[in-house]
Amino acid sequence: MQLFPAIDLYGSKAVRLYKGDYDKMTVYSDNPAKVAKEFERLGASNVHLVDLEGAKDGTTPNLNVVKEIVNSTNLFVEIGGGIRSLETIKTYIESGVNRVILGTVAVTNTELLKTAISLYGDKIAVGVDVKDGYVAIKGWVEKSSYTCFEFCAQLEKLGVKTIICTDISKDGAMQGTNRELYKELSNKFNIQIIASGGVSSLDDVVALKKLGLYGAIIGKAYYIGAINLKEALEAVK
């Protein structure tokens, strides 16, 4: 299983939100590239970036930080957050990003998703953010009409290779991850699933590996010292 330590970007800083609430933001570092280099030093091969500013307004305000991470590490870089146009996808991919994660636009604009897949193949992933069983959009503030499973079935049909599935109720809460949800997704769909939200302990990491998932994202648990990244990377080898 692949581990994706996460850096959430806001104002060129590495931050974390509690359950997606912008009013509950903690700044962890003024130098996100330095954080990424530390991930690499500890043995990570990947980094998961989210532009929280971009998620609000659909722009790329932290592009320079993203480029710095791409250029100063050998990490596989994936990014999400407000990617709503082919132009933005192209900008990120031309900047050296390895995988672009579409969120709201994958729900609201199937044609754009299809075009993106035809142009960039497995460089396109989709974020499936789950709130009360439904897919949430627009920075988690709105619920769509799709259930999680309906939406994943549609993505599989369209040829999406990777999904990042977040249980919003677990995000940043340090109460463990939704193992049942990932087990069900894993059984139902032939798609690479990255678990996100609530990965709070080494126990969670090991449990997700046992489910045969493709990957898991580690966020807050790393920053507060609840997960030792080096140990977690060893555990999933």
N, C-alpha and C positions, 0 to 999 in steps of 0.2 A: 504494500500500500504506500502511496505517495503522501508525504506530509507537506502542507502549504502553510508555513507561518505567515501571519497576515500583518500588513501595515495599512491602516486606514488613514487617508490623507485629508487634511483640512488646513488651509492657510500655510501650506508647505511644511506642516508639522505632522508627526505620527500621533494619532489620537485614538480613543475608543469611545463609542457611545454605549449607553445602557439601553437594551431593547430598541435600538434605533432612534432614541430620543436625542435630538440635537441640543436640548437644554441640559442633558446629562452627559457632558463631554469631559473626558480626562485627557490631558496632553501628556504623552509619554516621552516624546523626544522632539527637539527642534531640528534634528538631522536624520530624516528617514533613510537616506543612503547609508549612513553609518549603522543604522539598525539592520538593514539588508546585508551589509558586509558581515555583521556579527552572526546573522543566521548562517551565512555561508561558512564562516569560521567554525561554527558548531557542527557543520556537516550537512546542512540543508542543500537541496538541489533546486528548490522552487521557492517562489514568493508570490503571495496573493495580495494584490493591491486593490484598494477601493478608494475612488475619489469621491469623498462625501460631499464636497462642494458641487462637483459635476452631477452627482445624483440629484441635487436640488434643481439645478437649472440647465442641465444638458450641455454644459461646456467642458473645456479641458483646462481648468485653472492650475492644475498641478503637473502639467505636462513636463516642465523642466525637471521636476523632482523624479518623475518616471524615467525620463531619459538618463538622468544621473545614475539611477539604480541599474538600468540596462547597461550603461557604459562602464560602470565601476565594479560590476560583479559578473560571474558566469552563470547566474541563476536563470532558471526558466521563469519568465515573468508573465503572470496573467493579471489582467485588470478589469474591473467593473466599476460602475457608477456613472449613470447619466449618458450612456453611449446610445444615442438615438438616431444616428445618421450614418450613411455609408462613408461620408467624409471623415467623421470622427474615427470610425473603424480603421480607415486607410491611414489616418494620421498616426494612430497608435502602432499599427503594424509596420509602417515605414520607419517608426522610431525604434524598432527592434523588439517590440512586445511580442511574445510568443503566442498568447491566446487572449482574445477579447471576449468579455462576458456581457451579453445583452440581457437586460432586465425588462423594464417596462415595455420597450419597443417590441420585444419578442411576443408580448401578449397583445399589444394594440396594433401591430403592423406586420402581419404574416408575410406580406410580399417583400418587405425589407429583409426579414429574416431569411427567406428563401434566396434572395439575391446575394446576401452576405455569405450564405453557405456555398452557393455556386461559385463565388469569387474566391473564398478563403478556406473552404473545407473545414478541417478539424481545428483551424485557428479560431473558430467561432464556438463559444460555449453559451449556455443560457442559465441565468440565475433563476431558480424557482424558490421564491420566498413565500413561506407558508404561514398563514394566519388563520387560526380556527378552521383548518382544512382547506381553505381557499388560497389562491395565489394573490399575494399583495403586490401593488405597483406604486409608482411615484414616491420612491423613498419610504415605502411601507405605510404610507398614510391612507391609501385607498385599497379596497378589496375588489378583485376582478370577479367575473361570474364563473371562472374556471375553478373546479376543484384541483387539487394537486395532481391527482392521478389522471384526470381528463387531459390536463395540460401536458403532462409527461408523455402520454400516449400520442398526442399530436406532435410533440417534438421528435419522438422516435420515428414517426412516419415521415417527417420532413428531412430526416437524415442528420439530426443533431447528434454529435458523438459524445459530448460531455455536458452534464448538468451540475450546477452547484446548488445544492438544496439546503436552505436555511429554515429551521423552525424558529420563527421570530420570538416566540414566547421563551425560548431558551437562550437567546443571544445575549452574551455578556452577563448572564445571571448566575453563572458558576454553580448550576444545579444539575449538571450532567446533560448528556445529549439524548435526543429522541431515537433511541435504538430501534424501537418498533417501527417507526416511520421508515428508517433506512433499510431495515430488513424487508419490509413490504415492497419498497421501491426496487430493491435488489432482486427480489423474486419475480416481480412483474415485468421489468424492462431490461432489454439488452442494450444498456447505455452506460457509459462511465459516470459513476456517481461520486461526487465529492461532498462529504458531509460538512456542514457548517452550522455554527451556533451551539454553544453549550458544551463544547469539548473541554472538559474541566479538569481531567485527571489522566494519569497514565492508564488507568483502568478503562476509561472511555476509549482511548486510542486503541488499546488491545482488543476491546469488544468490537470496534468498528472494523478492525483488520480481520477478525474472525468472521464477520459478515461477508467478507470478500469484496468490500468496497474498493473503488479505484483510489480514493483519496480522502483526506480529512484536513480541515483548516483549523489551525490553532491560533487563537487571538489573545483575548484577555488573560487566559490561563498562563501564557508565556510571560506576559508583562508583569503579572503580580507574583510570579514565581511558583505557581501551582503545578506547572508542568516544566520539567527540565527538558529542554529541546533535544539535547544530546541523547538523553535516556530514551526519549520518545522515538527518535530516529533509529536508534539501536533496536527498539522493540518492534518496529515495522519492517525491518530488513528481511 
